[in-house]
Amino acid sequence: MGSMGMKFYKNLYIGDTVKKPHKIMKKLKKDKILPSIYVIVCMEGKRQLEIYHSLMLQQWYYKEASPAVIGIAGSKEEAFDLIQKIAQEAVDTTGAADLTAYLALDDRNNFK
């Protein structure tokens, strides 16, 4: 059984090296092994973004914890680049570096 609790951010951030992101999203939901994929997630109840190797999401804790996937990257470095991009957008848009508040502006269903 796949990770039913996993949600994807409405305007998902995709790294430049990631090809066919919709296929990757389906595979993540079905707990397929994606050795070269890193995800940027926001865990429910936490106001911070975290980077995980996609295999981490297969652990029981993450299946229960309903992470919101914000971005998909082809490497850890690319994931850091995406977070930097989100931070820059947050500052440009809101004047503050509160990333989860910025993300909530576009996707209130996943960010309360």
ROMARTI-975300 format. One record per atom (N, C-alpha, C, O): x, y, z. Coordinates in steps of 0.001 Angstrom, whole numbers, plus 500000, padded with zeros to 6 digits. Layout:
# ROMARTI-975300
XYZ
...
***
This chain:
# ROMARTI-975300
500839498812500000
500000500000500000
500881501247500000
501848501314500758
500569502212499181
501378503416499024
501181504416500144
500368504207501045
501925505494500080
501851506554501083
500644507435500793
500754508434500082
499514507072501334
498282507803501056
498303509194501663
497629510102501174
499085509365502741
499115510650503395
499987511680502689
499931512866503014
500791511237501727
501702512159501055
500923513148500194
500046512777499414
501279514427500367
500640515484499569
501728516165498753
502902516163499124
501319516737497654
502264517481496829
501826518935496773
500649519247496589
502799519808496937
502554521239496862
501955521585495504
502355521043494474
500994522492495525
500267522857494302
501210523297493185
501061522867492042
502180524150493510
503155524639492525
504513524010492817
505476524701493149
504571522707492688
505753521918493031
507020522486492382
507031522824491198
508082522581493181
509379523030492670
510105521805492114
510220520781492788
510588521921490890
511234520802490210
512662521209489834
512871522248489208
513632520393490216
515026520652489859
515248520487488362
514528519747487692
516248521183487852
516539521164486414
516881519775485893
516619519478484727
517458518920486725
517864517595486254
516735516567486336
516897515431485891
515601516960486898
514481516026487069
513671515961485783
513108516956485327
513630514771485217
512848514557484003
511558513816484374
511568512953485251
510467514147483719
509161513503483927
508718513553485396
508530512507486017
508550514757485954
508183514873487379
506870514184487733
506729513681488847
505901514148486809
504622513500487136
504797511999487342
504122511392488173
505710511410486574
506016509987486750
506664509760488112
506360508790488806
507561510670488480
508251510552489769
507244510704490915
507334509991491914
506297511620490778
505274511796491814
504487510497492000
504238510081493131
504097509860490901
503358508593490998
504198507528491682
503701506771492516
505486507475491319
506367506472491915
506573506731493407
506630505787494196
506684507998493799
506809508319495222
505577507848495984
505692507274497067
504407508090495420
503167507669496086
503060506154496203
502438505635497130
503673505451495252
503606503980495255
504820503350495931
505017502138495845
505638504164496603
506822503674497324
507823502969496421
508472502015496848
507954503414495207
508957502847494301
510332503373494694
510445504464495253
511371502607494404
512735503022494729
513233503989493658
513272503658492473
513609505183494094
514117506232493209
515475506675493760
515551507669494482
516542505951493430
517839506200494079
518432507586493852
519234508043494667
518065508262492779
518697509559492504
517788510740492823
518062511858492386
516720510517493570
515754511591493828
515798512036495292
515788511222496215
515847513349495464
515738513966496788
514457514781496809
514035515326495789
513850514858497971
512614515619498094
512770516691499167
513474516507500160
512097517811498939
512008518865499940
510609518717500528
509613518780499808
510543518522501839
509246518298502475
509025519263503626
509957519820504208
507753519432503922
507333520143505125
506486519156505901
505411518758505452
506972518764507062
506231517804507876
505086518525508577
505209519685508970
503987517826508722
502813518408509357
503161518890510763
503789518167511536
502757520094511083
503012520640512411
504371521304512573
504641521897513617
505235521216511561
506547521871511635
506548523044510671
505939522984509603
507224524093511048
507281525284510189
508670525418509580
509289526481509636
509149524320508996
510453524362508350
510467523357507210
509706522389507198
511350523610506255
511524522693505140
512708521782505430
513695522201506035
512598520534504994
513666519573505209
513948518852503896
513059518696503059
515192518415503725
515586517666502539
515798516214502950
516512515924503909
515166515307502209
515333513872502451
515647513171501149
515194513577500078
516433512109501257
516551511202500122
515185510536499985
514533510250500989
514756510292498772
513404509767498563
513161508441499294
512022508135499648
514198507665499520
514019506380500220
513546506575501662
512910505687502228
513850507730502258
513395508007503631
511877507953503729
511332507540504753
511196508370502667
509735508419502710
509109507037502768
507903506919502987
509903505987502575
509377504627502641
509313504112504078
508698503077504335
509933504811505001
509880504380506402
508484504625506971
507808505574506576
508058503779507888
506684503842508406
506351505212508976
505226505691508830
507327505848509628
507060507154510250
506549508157509222
505585508879509476
507199508197508060
506836509186507050
505528508829506360
504840509702505830
505186507548506367
503898507152505800
502762507640506701
501684507996506226
503027507647508006
502024508093508976
501996509608509121
500957510176509459
503127510272508870
503280511691509208
502740512661508158
502747513870508391
502282512177507033
501684513012505985
502559514198505576
502156515348505749
503744513932505038
504569515060504601
503976515741503371
503337515099502537
504197517038503273
503835517769502056
505127517932501260
506071518577501718
505160517344500071
506340517436499217
506292518774498490
505352519055497746
507313519592498712
507397520934498137
508201520923496853
507910521670495919
509226520064496813
510101520040495656
510704518679495426
510807517860496339
511104518448494178
511767517209493781
513064517603493080
513070518434492172
514169516984493525
515476517327492969
516241516057492610
515966514977493134
517205516210491707
518012515088491263
519272514878492084
520009513920491850
519531515757493040
520689515625493933
520440516490495166
519543517333495189
521258516256496188
521133517055497404
521457518521497112
520799519426497626
522481518746496278
522871520113495926
521720520825495214
521440521994495478
521064520108494315
519939520708493596
518791521035494557
518099522038494385
518597520191495557
517564520460496564
517897521743497333
517012522556497602
519179521923497687
519588523164498360
519344524373497459
518918525429497925
519619524206496164
519371525295495210
517884525662495173
517530526838495103
517022524645495220
515577524913495200
515137525651496464
514306526557496399
515694525263497611
515346525962498857
515820527411498794
515133528320499259
517003527615498212
517514528987498047
516559529788497157
516291530958497428
516051529164496107
515104529828495204
513812530178495946
513279531277495784
513310529247496758
512089529497497539
512325530652498510
511472531526498670
513499530644499158
513824531707500117
513869533064499418
513354534052499941
514480533112498242
514564534370497494
513168534852497094
512860536039497198
512330533923496637
510948534286496275
510186534791497493
509416535747497399
510405534141498643
509717534547499878
510096535969500260
509233536789500576
511395536256500229
511869537598500585
511351538625499579
510896539700499970
511418538301498282
510951539227497247
509457539515497374
509009540637497140
508693538491497748
507231538620497783
506718539197499093
505837540056499105
507288538706500210
506733539064501514
507655539955502340
507224540533503337
508917540071501938
509872540853502718
510448540078503884
511236540623504657
510066538804504028
510557537989505140
510981536626504611
510555536201503537
511828535949505380
512310534630504969
511541533509505662
512112532459505959
510265533719505918
509413532673506499
508880531835505339
507860532161504732
509591530753505048
509299529979503842
507936529310503889
507219529302502889
507567528745505040
506276528053505095
505117529046504996
504085528726504407
505269530235505558
504215531255505418
504080531663503957
502969531842503457
505211531810503275
505192532162501856
504507531061501041
503662531350500194
504869529809501297
504268528696500559
502763528608500818
502000528213499937
502343528973502022
500911528922502365
500093529927501567
498885529750501406
500732530975501066
499997531958500271
499361531314499040
498278531711498610
500044530316498479
499567529652497265
498832528352497517
498089527889496652
499022527751498686
498478526418498900
498014526256500344
498671525592501146
496910526851500656
496404526798502046
495937525405502462
495842525125503657
495646524537501513
495207523198501861
496302522398502558
496024521598503451
497556522621502141
498668521872502719
499431522644503787
500267522070504485
499151523949503925
499862524778504893
498844525566505697
498155526443505177
498769525238506953
497795525905507821
498511526879508727
497875527549509541
***
